[in-house]
Amino acid sequence: MLSGPDILSIALKRPVMDEEMELVQHNSQKIPGSVQYVINRYRNVPQVVFDESATLVYNYKEDEKERHLELVFCKEGSRYCKIKDSECNFCKHSETHNCGELIHTIDVACFRYNEDHLSQFVKGLKTTSFSEKVLTFKHTTSFSRTLPLCSRTRSVLEDLMNNTYKDSFENIYINAQTQMLLLYSIECMCGEEEEGLGCKFLTNEVEREKISLARSILLEHIGQPLTIKELSRKAAINECYLKKGFKEMYGTTIFDFFQSQRMEHAKYLLYEKGLTVTEVSDSLGYSSISHFSTAFKKHTGIKPCELLFR
């Protein structure tokens, strides 16, 4: 995987060493079977000439374990707060100010999706379109493609990099955002219209905000499964509109999205936090260890205990 300086050197069109740019934030994840990522944020200085970019890199290998899809982003204009972990009332109530704790940054990020992880999104597909062949690794030639840094992708990146979550909640949030980056990047690669929504009611911004709220509620209740009725009430939207609109906006059903996020978080709790299978099962709201183990194996192809020894 490309490191932060490698990605940045491409955007700056010149060699870049760590000491040349001040690294103000670093985040990474290398959990087996999950999205692997490196996110670096550098202090932006006036003398730097920088081009924003988004690139999709498709790596096809004969060895199935080596196949992966990478998304590489370089963007500027974000504001990183040096006192993110503290309570700052000034930041909460002012969108534009000259607070000395804010740093303007150049953000670089690489997300790697391997074949095992991508398989959850393509179950049942007939793999007839180019995007489906890419997601299932039926396309047998590696390639890279420059993508437009559209408003939707930019918004997801900014939310991801400027989130204020910590520990487990941050992991849940980042996992969800990486799915959106994948969805939007595949759409851009295939030339789909940015605002090509099929549901007429989704042309209403208020309705789109309700669907987005429902997604946020699901993430906040990762250990407390909600029924569609409960979710629709919390988001103040009709059940039918909720189900149809969610699939239209996020490319997956509510159930599949929720299960995917639960299992990705389970990997984190097992691999990074070292929790036992029993503890993870309880924290995710499963009625029994056997139910959790069955769901985990269906999603990942391995038993929960196997991840502990990788």
C-alpha positions as CSV (number, residue, x, y, z in Angstrom):
1,M,0.0,0.0,0.0
2,L,1.2,3.5,-0.7
3,S,2.2,5.5,2.3
4,G,1.2,9.1,3.0
5,P,4.5,10.6,1.6
6,D,4.2,8.4,-1.6
7,I,0.7,9.6,-2.3
8,L,1.6,13.2,-1.5
9,S,4.6,13.1,-3.8
10,I,2.3,12.2,-6.7
11,A,0.0,15.1,-5.9
12,L,2.9,17.6,-5.6
13,K,4.6,16.1,-8.7
14,R,8.0,15.9,-6.9
15,P,9.7,13.7,-4.3
16,V,8.5,14.4,-0.8
17,M,10.1,13.3,2.5
18,D,8.4,13.3,5.9
19,E,10.7,16.1,7.2
20,E,9.6,18.4,4.3
21,M,6.0,18.4,5.4
22,E,4.8,18.5,9.0
23,L,2.6,15.5,9.8
24,V,-0.2,16.6,12.1
25,Q,-2.4,13.5,12.1
26,H,-2.0,9.8,11.3
27,N,-4.5,7.0,11.3
28,S,-4.2,3.5,9.9
29,Q,-5.8,0.1,10.1
30,K,-4.5,-3.3,9.1
31,I,-7.1,-5.8,10.3
32,P,-7.1,-9.0,8.2
33,G,-10.2,-9.2,6.0
34,S,-11.1,-5.6,6.6
35,V,-10.5,-2.4,4.7
36,Q,-6.8,-1.5,5.2
37,Y,-6.1,2.2,5.2
38,V,-3.5,4.9,5.8
39,I,-4.7,8.5,6.4
40,N,-2.1,11.2,6.8
41,R,-2.7,15.0,7.2
42,Y,0.0,17.5,6.6
43,R,0.3,21.1,7.5
44,N,-0.4,23.1,4.3
45,V,2.2,25.8,3.6
46,P,1.7,28.7,1.1
47,Q,4.7,27.7,-1.1
48,V,3.4,24.2,-1.8
49,V,1.9,23.8,-5.3
50,F,-0.7,21.0,-5.0
51,D,-3.2,19.3,-7.3
52,E,-6.2,17.5,-5.7
53,S,-6.8,14.0,-7.1
54,A,-8.7,10.8,-6.7
55,T,-7.4,7.5,-8.2
56,L,-8.8,4.0,-8.4
57,V,-6.1,1.3,-8.7
58,Y,-7.3,-2.2,-9.6
59,N,-4.7,-5.0,-8.9
60,Y,-5.5,-8.3,-10.5
61,K,-3.2,-11.2,-9.5
62,E,-3.4,-15.0,-10.2
63,D,-3.1,-15.5,-6.5
64,E,-6.5,-14.7,-5.0
65,K,-5.0,-13.5,-1.8
66,E,-3.1,-10.8,-3.6
67,R,-6.0,-9.2,-5.5
68,H,-7.2,-5.9,-4.2
69,L,-8.7,-2.6,-5.1
70,E,-7.2,0.7,-3.9
71,L,-8.7,4.2,-3.7
72,V,-6.1,7.0,-3.3
73,F,-7.2,10.5,-2.5
74,C,-5.3,13.8,-2.1
75,K,-7.2,16.9,-1.1
76,E,-6.7,20.3,0.5
77,G,-8.8,22.9,2.3
78,S,-9.6,21.0,5.4
79,R,-9.2,22.4,8.9
80,Y,-7.6,20.2,11.5
81,C,-8.0,21.2,15.2
82,K,-5.0,20.6,17.4
83,I,-7.2,20.3,20.5
84,K,-9.7,17.9,18.9
85,D,-10.1,15.8,22.1
86,S,-11.0,18.8,24.3
87,E,-14.2,20.6,24.7
88,C,-14.1,23.8,22.7
89,N,-17.2,25.9,22.9
90,F,-15.8,28.4,20.4
91,C,-15.4,25.8,17.7
92,K,-18.9,24.4,18.4
93,H,-20.6,27.8,17.8
94,S,-18.5,29.3,15.0
95,E,-18.0,28.0,11.5
96,T,-15.4,30.6,10.4
97,H,-13.0,32.2,12.8
98,N,-9.2,32.7,13.2
99,C,-8.7,30.3,16.1
100,G,-5.0,29.7,16.5
101,E,-5.6,26.0,17.1
102,L,-6.9,25.3,13.6
103,I,-4.4,24.1,10.9
104,H,-5.1,24.1,7.2
105,T,-4.1,20.8,5.8
106,I,-3.3,18.7,2.8
107,D,-5.0,15.3,3.4
108,V,-3.8,12.1,1.8
109,A,-5.4,8.7,2.1
110,C,-5.2,5.2,0.7
111,F,-7.9,2.6,1.2
112,R,-7.3,-1.0,0.2
113,Y,-10.2,-3.4,-0.3
114,N,-9.2,-7.1,-0.8
115,E,-11.2,-9.8,-2.5
116,D,-12.6,-11.2,0.7
117,H,-13.9,-7.9,1.8
118,L,-15.4,-7.0,-1.6
119,S,-17.2,-10.3,-1.8
120,Q,-19.9,-9.1,0.6
121,F,-21.1,-6.5,-1.8
122,V,-21.4,-8.7,-4.9
123,K,-23.3,-11.8,-3.6
124,G,-25.8,-12.9,-6.2
125,L,-24.5,-10.6,-9.0
126,K,-24.4,-11.9,-12.5
127,T,-21.2,-9.9,-13.1
128,T,-22.3,-8.6,-16.5
129,S,-21.3,-4.9,-16.1
130,F,-17.7,-3.6,-16.0
131,S,-18.1,-2.5,-12.4
132,E,-19.4,-5.9,-11.3
133,K,-16.5,-7.6,-13.0
134,V,-14.1,-5.3,-11.2
135,L,-15.7,-5.9,-7.8
136,T,-15.7,-9.7,-8.3
137,F,-12.2,-9.7,-9.9
138,K,-13.5,-11.2,-13.1
139,H,-11.7,-8.5,-15.0
140,T,-8.2,-10.0,-15.6
141,T,-6.1,-6.9,-16.3
142,S,-4.8,-4.5,-13.7
143,F,-5.4,-0.8,-14.3
144,S,-5.5,2.6,-12.7
145,R,-8.0,5.3,-13.4
146,T,-8.2,9.0,-12.4
147,L,-11.6,9.9,-11.0
148,P,-13.3,13.2,-10.4
149,L,-13.2,14.4,-6.8
150,C,-17.0,14.9,-6.8
151,S,-18.9,16.7,-4.1
152,R,-20.3,13.5,-2.6
153,T,-16.8,11.9,-2.3
154,R,-15.3,15.2,-1.0
155,S,-18.1,15.4,1.7
156,V,-17.5,11.8,2.8
157,L,-13.7,12.4,3.0
158,E,-14.1,15.6,5.0
159,D,-16.6,13.9,7.4
160,L,-14.2,10.9,7.8
161,M,-11.1,13.0,8.5
162,N,-12.8,15.6,10.7
163,N,-14.9,13.2,12.8
164,T,-14.8,13.6,16.6
165,Y,-15.4,10.0,17.5
166,K,-12.9,8.0,19.6
167,D,-11.9,4.3,19.9
168,S,-14.7,1.9,19.0
169,F,-17.1,4.6,17.8
170,E,-14.4,6.0,15.5
171,N,-13.8,2.5,14.0
172,I,-17.5,2.0,13.4
173,Y,-17.8,5.4,11.7
174,I,-14.7,5.0,9.5
175,N,-15.8,1.5,8.3
176,A,-19.2,3.0,7.2
177,Q,-17.5,5.9,5.4
178,T,-15.1,3.6,3.5
179,Q,-18.1,1.8,2.0
180,M,-19.5,5.1,0.8
181,L,-16.1,6.0,-0.8
182,L,-16.2,2.6,-2.6
183,L,-19.7,3.1,-3.8
184,Y,-19.2,6.7,-5.1
185,S,-15.8,5.8,-6.7
186,I,-17.3,2.9,-8.6
187,E,-20.1,5.1,-9.8
188,C,-17.7,7.8,-11.0
189,M,-15.5,5.2,-12.8
190,C,-18.6,4.0,-14.7
191,G,-19.6,7.5,-15.6
192,E,-22.9,7.5,-13.7
193,E,-24.4,10.9,-13.0
194,E,-23.6,12.3,-9.5
195,E,-27.2,13.1,-8.7
196,G,-28.8,10.2,-10.6
197,L,-31.3,9.2,-8.0
198,G,-34.1,6.9,-9.1
199,C,-36.5,7.6,-6.3
200,K,-38.5,10.8,-6.9
201,F,-38.9,11.6,-3.3
202,L,-35.1,11.6,-2.8
203,T,-34.9,14.7,-5.0
204,N,-36.2,16.4,-1.8
205,E,-33.3,17.4,0.4
206,V,-35.3,16.9,3.6
207,E,-36.0,13.2,2.6
208,R,-32.4,12.6,1.8
209,E,-31.4,14.0,5.3
210,K,-33.9,11.6,6.9
211,I,-32.3,8.6,5.1
212,S,-28.8,9.9,6.2
213,L,-30.1,10.2,9.8
214,A,-31.4,6.6,9.7
215,R,-27.9,5.5,8.7
216,S,-26.3,7.4,11.5
217,I,-28.8,5.9,14.0
218,L,-27.9,2.4,12.8
219,L,-24.3,3.1,13.5
220,E,-25.0,4.5,16.9
221,H,-27.0,1.4,17.8
222,I,-24.5,-1.2,16.5
223,G,-25.0,-3.2,19.6
224,Q,-28.7,-2.7,19.9
225,P,-30.4,-4.0,16.7
226,L,-33.5,-1.9,15.7
227,T,-36.5,-3.1,13.7
228,I,-37.4,-1.2,10.5
229,K,-40.4,0.2,12.4
230,E,-38.3,1.5,15.2
231,L,-35.8,3.0,12.8
232,S,-38.4,4.7,10.7
233,R,-39.9,6.3,13.8
234,K,-36.6,7.6,15.0
235,A,-35.8,9.0,11.5
236,A,-39.4,10.3,11.1
237,I,-39.9,8.6,7.7
238,N,-42.3,6.2,6.1
239,E,-41.0,2.5,6.4
240,C,-41.4,1.9,2.6
241,Y,-39.6,5.2,1.7
242,L,-36.9,4.3,4.2
243,K,-36.2,0.9,2.7
244,K,-36.3,2.0,-0.9
245,G,-34.5,5.3,-0.3
246,F,-31.7,3.6,1.7
247,K,-31.0,1.1,-1.1
248,E,-31.0,3.9,-3.6
249,M,-28.6,6.1,-1.7
250,Y,-26.3,3.6,-0.3
251,G,-26.4,0.7,-2.7
252,T,-27.4,-1.9,-0.1
253,T,-30.4,-2.9,2.1
254,I,-30.7,-1.7,5.6
255,F,-30.2,-5.2,7.0
256,D,-27.1,-6.0,4.9
257,F,-25.6,-2.6,5.8
258,F,-26.2,-3.2,9.5
259,Q,-24.9,-6.7,9.4
260,S,-21.8,-5.6,7.5
261,Q,-21.0,-2.9,10.0
262,R,-21.5,-5.3,12.9
263,M,-19.1,-7.8,11.5
264,E,-16.5,-5.2,10.6
265,H,-16.7,-3.9,14.1
266,A,-16.5,-7.5,15.5
267,K,-13.2,-7.9,13.6
268,Y,-11.9,-4.7,15.3
269,L,-12.9,-5.8,18.7
270,L,-11.4,-9.3,18.3
271,Y,-8.2,-8.3,16.5
272,E,-7.3,-4.9,17.8
273,K,-8.9,-4.9,21.3
274,G,-8.3,-8.5,22.1
275,L,-11.8,-9.2,23.4
276,T,-13.1,-12.7,23.7
277,V,-15.7,-14.2,21.4
278,T,-18.2,-14.1,24.3
279,E,-17.5,-10.4,25.0
280,V,-17.8,-9.4,21.4
281,S,-21.1,-11.4,21.0
282,D,-22.5,-9.6,24.0
283,S,-21.4,-6.1,23.0
284,L,-23.0,-6.6,19.6
285,G,-26.4,-7.6,21.0
286,Y,-26.4,-11.3,20.0
287,S,-28.6,-13.6,22.0
288,S,-26.0,-16.4,21.9
289,I,-22.4,-17.1,20.9
290,S,-23.5,-19.6,18.3
291,H,-25.7,-17.0,16.5
292,F,-22.8,-14.6,16.5
293,S,-20.3,-17.2,15.3
294,T,-22.6,-18.3,12.5
295,A,-23.1,-14.7,11.3
296,F,-19.4,-13.9,11.5
297,K,-18.4,-17.0,9.5
298,K,-21.1,-16.2,6.9
299,H,-19.7,-12.7,6.5
300,T,-15.9,-13.4,6.7
301,G,-15.5,-17.1,5.8
302,I,-13.8,-17.9,9.1
303,K,-14.8,-18.5,12.7
304,P,-14.3,-15.6,15.2
305,C,-11.7,-17.6,17.1
306,E,-9.6,-18.0,14.0
307,L,-9.1,-14.2,13.7
308,L,-7.5,-14.1,17.1
309,F,-4.5,-16.2,15.9
310,R,-3.8,-14.4,12.6
